[in-house]
């Protein structure tokens, strides 16, 4: 099953950029300057949002299909950026995780001052439970995620790492690097891991 | 839409666990399509037509510090020529020495002909939920409606026009911000949704031709007309980026890229959206 799932993810990625063969025709420095001038009201602490980091730059340059050596360098760098819970416990409460999965709140310019915690907005892209029919299809279905993986220890760690930094496992994944980019806290990520991997979570019912 | 459902099925056919979900997707997609069809059943029920009328009145009224109308504004086919002008935009304008889309050109005319202060016009250019489209947007709706049923035919042959298309394509795939998103994140692959909202595959001309011509569009969920500049601004908002300036080079480049993708597609402005 895991192999099939991986295959689907890989195929999903390789089907998409059928139009992606051409390299960007414009110098990245020009694109950077154009973007900087397009957001003149951005406050100083937002300037970093306008500038891609090395990983994003490589992904954009290769249209999200980096050659093997670049992909390996990205995965190595992103893996090194993962921080783990100090107490070593990777699972929190699935009930809190479900609320986070539903919420798309946070980090938009209308979200300040913050009125609540940032959400993970998982349902925007993933099917997760049979109860929630309003789900997106940008990412693979996560229905029965833990059950299909026999709730294994190594799989719990892999799920934590995937949410903390999606590109540690798959260079140029479309999924945000929630932990590394400070979108979600370690405790929030633990709650999402519980949503995926707890036997009593609605994901596995 | 059947094609879209089939493609969802094809992409995830290997995923045994989603076999059930795919059947569910079919039913969901059909229900959404029924809603879309009901919205379009009576074209005269589109409230965006009221904004097109308001835009026409604004266009022909003497306004601004200079107390002149915009009937001398050259949208590319000569001063005051409105019919079919939108179908040939964006284009390079020698007087401004830059490529402009419809809204950027109206902004330029409001500044140069009527004497409005550009900074005032770009400060809050788009309506909040429930508010009507701003004056510039109403005029854009009017001008676009005067190309309804025509096909997108911007030449985009001038070197600056070609460079603008290339820049737009580069920006389309350029990732940045805390979510690592580019336009391509949501609009490159076919047949995908955010929650229940279908995502047009704008990287594919065939699909771009079907949807780009619907803007400006009356959006039922926000109860106002949303223009193409507003659409770009709203995407960047969702991407956790700052406020995209109306008329900025980036906004024009993205719209020029999309219009080039939609070349030959029919203009159906003002459209009617969810």
Interface residues (C-beta under 8 A of the other chain):
Chain A: X1 X4 X5 X7 X8 X11 X12 X15 X16 X17 X19 X20 X24 X25 X26 X28 X30 X31 X34 X35 X37 X38 X39 X40 X41 X42 X43 X46 X49 X50 X51 X52 X55 X56 X59 X60 X63 X64 X107 X108 X109 X110 X123 X124 X125 X127 X133 X134 X135 X136 X137 X138 X140 X141 X143 X144 X148 X174 X176 X177 X181 X182 X183
Chain B: X8 X11 X12 X14 X15 X16 X17 X18 X21 X24 X25 X28 X163 X166 X167 X169 X170 X171 X173 X174 X175 X176 X177 X178 X179 X180 X181 X182 X184 X185 X186 X188 X189 X191 X192 X193 X194 X195 X196 X197 X199 X203 X204 X237 X238 X240 X241 X242 X243 X244 X245 X248 X249 X250 X251 X253
